[in-house]
């Protein structure tokens, strides 16, 4: 009887694992053809487009921002949104509606920068929660999922390989200065 119960538990566990939906990812790439390159060499002066792409799972909509505040010296010049409906700013908080269930990879935006060849090694960008604190992808069943993301590296070296996962954001709770001081009394 115990053997049958153990086999039943294993079958249920395997069924649940195999039924799990893939986690969507929102990432930046420097190549429009294959969405493989997660790095950029800022060693020239000129336009350098970056592509925001949803991968690994189909979706209907998303909300996020592109965090470009970690050493990247290029100047944003233009944003081209590739979805039929959107609102917001990609560097603050943007919501995108895809116009239907799209299978990955889904090109969401092209961000055009003016590179000046002045970015230091290991500068990075990544997709993050917007100023609203929200970052999600709506799957084709209408369920909002928290997507994964990875670091897009500018002037990559062995010390900073591209594609490293961004840790999920830590939850934040409202507090007061008095409550913080009370922790140390």
Backbone torsions as a table, in degrees:
resi	resn	phi	psi	omega
1	UNK	NA	-41.1	178.8
2	UNK	-65.0	-36.7	179.7
3	UNK	-64.0	-40.4	179.1
4	UNK	-66.3	-41.2	179.0
5	UNK	-64.4	-40.2	179.5
6	UNK	-65.1	-43.3	178.0
7	UNK	-62.9	-41.7	179.3
8	UNK	-62.4	-41.3	178.1
9	UNK	-63.7	-41.3	178.5
10	UNK	-63.0	-43.7	179.2
11	UNK	-62.4	-43.5	178.9
12	UNK	-63.4	-43.9	-179.8
13	UNK	-62.6	-44.1	179.1
14	UNK	-64.2	-41.6	179.1
15	UNK	-61.6	-43.3	-179.9
16	UNK	-66.2	-40.6	179.0
17	UNK	-65.4	-44.3	-177.4
18	UNK	-71.2	-24.0	-179.9
19	UNK	-86.2	-7.5	-179.1
20	UNK	-63.6	137.4	179.0
21	UNK	-78.5	145.2	175.7
22	UNK	-66.2	147.5	179.2
23	UNK	-82.3	127.3	176.8
24	UNK	-70.6	152.0	174.8
25	UNK	-122.7	142.3	171.3
26	UNK	-115.0	123.1	-176.4
27	UNK	-145.1	170.5	178.7
28	UNK	-110.2	140.8	178.9
29	UNK	-136.8	156.1	178.8
30	UNK	-105.0	0.3	179.9
31	UNK	-121.9	128.1	-176.7
32	UNK	-81.4	-19.9	-173.2
33	UNK	-80.9	-43.5	-171.7
34	UNK	-121.3	-13.9	-176.3
35	UNK	52.8	53.7	-179.7
36	UNK	-114.3	-38.6	-171.2
37	UNK	-83.2	117.0	-178.2
38	UNK	-106.5	34.0	178.0
39	UNK	-148.3	166.2	-179.0
40	UNK	-147.0	136.4	172.8
41	UNK	-96.2	108.4	177.8
42	UNK	-89.5	76.0	-179.2
43	UNK	-125.3	26.5	-179.1
44	UNK	-148.0	169.0	174.8
45	UNK	-111.8	119.5	-179.6
46	UNK	160.5	-175.4	-178.4
47	UNK	-75.4	136.2	177.2
48	UNK	-134.7	105.7	179.0
49	UNK	-81.2	143.8	171.3
50	UNK	-122.8	147.4	-173.3
51	UNK	-116.7	126.1	176.2
52	UNK	-93.1	123.2	-171.8
53	UNK	-132.6	139.1	169.7
54	UNK	-95.4	131.6	-179.0
55	UNK	-134.6	169.3	175.0
56	UNK	75.0	-21.6	179.9
57	UNK	-151.9	143.7	177.6
58	UNK	-68.0	160.9	-179.9
59	UNK	-159.1	168.5	179.5
60	UNK	-110.6	-30.3	-173.9
61	UNK	-162.5	167.0	176.7
62	UNK	-155.6	162.1	176.3
63	UNK	-144.7	134.8	-174.4
64	UNK	-176.8	-173.9	166.7
65	UNK	-142.1	163.1	173.5
66	UNK	-103.3	117.5	-179.7
67	UNK	-89.9	109.4	-178.7
68	UNK	-118.0	33.8	-172.9
69	UNK	-104.7	20.5	-174.2
70	UNK	-118.3	57.6	173.4
71	UNK	97.0	-11.2	-179.0
72	UNK	-73.9	115.7	-173.6
73	UNK	-93.8	-2.6	179.6
74	UNK	-66.0	151.8	-176.8
75	UNK	-100.2	126.1	175.9
76	UNK	-63.3	130.2	-177.6
77	UNK	-112.0	-41.7	-174.6
78	UNK	-155.9	152.3	173.4
79	UNK	-126.7	127.3	176.9
80	UNK	-115.1	112.8	-179.8
81	UNK	-91.5	130.9	-175.7
82	UNK	-102.3	18.1	177.2
83	UNK	-112.9	155.4	-175.9
84	UNK	-70.1	-24.7	-179.1
85	UNK	-139.6	137.3	178.1
86	UNK	-159.9	160.0	175.4
87	UNK	-148.4	143.5	176.5
88	UNK	110.6	-168.2	-177.1
89	UNK	-124.5	132.2	-175.7
90	UNK	-65.2	-18.7	-178.8
91	UNK	-99.0	0.0	177.9
92	UNK	-121.6	-59.1	-177.9
93	UNK	-174.6	119.4	-179.0
94	UNK	-131.5	139.7	174.8
95	UNK	-116.2	133.1	-177.9
96	UNK	-123.0	135.6	172.8
97	UNK	-110.0	126.2	-173.1
98	UNK	-83.4	-14.4	-178.9
99	UNK	82.2	15.4	-180.0
100	UNK	149.5	176.7	179.5
101	UNK	-79.7	115.2	-178.2
102	UNK	-110.7	138.7	178.0
103	UNK	-88.3	145.6	-177.6
104	UNK	-72.0	156.3	-2.9
105	UNK	-77.2	143.0	179.2
106	UNK	-114.3	112.9	176.2
107	UNK	-74.9	113.7	-176.6
108	UNK	-93.0	-44.6	-176.4
109	UNK	-151.3	153.7	167.3
110	UNK	-113.9	122.0	177.2
111	UNK	-103.6	118.2	-177.8
112	UNK	-102.0	124.6	179.3
113	UNK	-116.6	157.1	169.7
114	UNK	-101.4	105.5	178.9
115	UNK	-80.8	143.0	-177.0
116	UNK	-119.6	-0.1	-178.5
117	UNK	74.8	22.7	-175.0
118	UNK	-116.8	2.1	-178.3
119	UNK	-72.8	132.3	178.0
120	UNK	-70.8	162.7	175.2
121	UNK	-58.3	146.6	173.2
122	UNK	67.7	19.6	170.5
123	UNK	-69.4	158.1	-177.0
124	UNK	-150.8	160.7	174.1
125	UNK	-132.0	159.6	173.6
126	UNK	-162.8	163.1	175.4
127	UNK	-86.1	132.3	-172.0
128	UNK	-141.0	170.8	172.6
129	UNK	-61.6	141.4	179.7
130	UNK	-74.9	-176.8	-179.5
131	UNK	-61.2	-19.4	175.6
132	UNK	-75.1	-12.0	-175.0
133	UNK	85.4	2.2	-176.1
134	UNK	-103.2	140.5	171.6
135	UNK	-148.1	114.1	-177.9
136	UNK	-153.7	162.3	169.2
137	UNK	-126.2	131.4	174.8
138	UNK	-89.4	120.8	-179.6
139	UNK	-75.6	176.2	-174.9
140	UNK	-70.0	-9.6	174.4
141	UNK	-94.4	2.6	179.2
142	UNK	86.8	10.6	-178.1
143	UNK	-96.8	129.5	176.9
144	UNK	-79.1	130.4	178.4
145	UNK	-121.3	147.7	173.6
146	UNK	-83.1	117.4	-177.3
147	UNK	-81.7	159.8	170.6
148	UNK	-84.3	168.4	176.1
149	UNK	-151.3	169.0	178.8
150	UNK	-143.1	162.7	-179.3
151	UNK	-79.8	129.9	171.1
152	UNK	-95.2	120.3	-172.1
153	UNK	-101.3	136.6	173.6
154	UNK	-107.0	128.2	-176.4
155	UNK	59.4	62.4	-178.2
156	UNK	-63.5	142.1	172.2
157	UNK	-131.6	178.9	177.1
158	UNK	-63.8	-25.0	-179.6
159	UNK	-76.2	-16.1	-175.8
160	UNK	-142.9	71.8	179.0
161	UNK	-69.0	145.2	179.6
162	UNK	-74.8	164.0	176.2
163	UNK	88.6	2.4	177.9
164	UNK	-70.1	135.2	-177.3
165	UNK	-66.9	143.1	174.1
166	UNK	-83.2	128.5	177.9
167	UNK	-62.6	146.1	178.2
168	UNK	-62.7	150.2	-179.5
169	UNK	-63.6	145.8	177.4
170	UNK	-81.4	138.7	177.4
171	UNK	-66.0	144.9	-179.1
172	UNK	-121.7	137.0	177.8
173	UNK	-115.6	147.2	176.1
174	UNK	-65.9	141.9	178.7
175	UNK	-151.7	177.9	176.5
176	UNK	-124.5	164.2	179.1
177	UNK	-63.0	-37.6	178.6
178	UNK	-61.1	-39.5	178.3
179	UNK	-66.8	-36.1	178.6
180	UNK	-68.0	-45.4	179.1
181	UNK	-61.4	-36.2	-178.1
182	UNK	-63.4	-25.2	178.7
183	UNK	-64.5	-26.2	-174.7
184	UNK	-106.0	7.7	179.7
185	UNK	-91.3	NA	NA
